[in-house]
Amino acid sequence: MTSRRPAIALCLGLLAAFAVITPLVWVINTLDWGILMMFVAPFAVYGLIRLGRRLAEWAGVGPPPPSY
């Protein structure tokens, strides 16, 4: 039986990205002070990248760890 972890990780990652990026883009686009959220956007993207790496590690599909 195949593992469902990769599919679960993908769904969770997409859901998290949608939940973070959609309100951020809406605030930037619609509110006058939204342009200040441009300073928050890099941290949000960085957090999503870290989440994606953690989910890939949990699912067992991530890249191998670096060998030093």
Secondary structure by P-SEA (a helix, b strand, c coil): cccaaaaaaaaaaaaaaaacaaaaaaaacccccccccccaaaaaaaaaaaaaaaaaaaaccccccccc
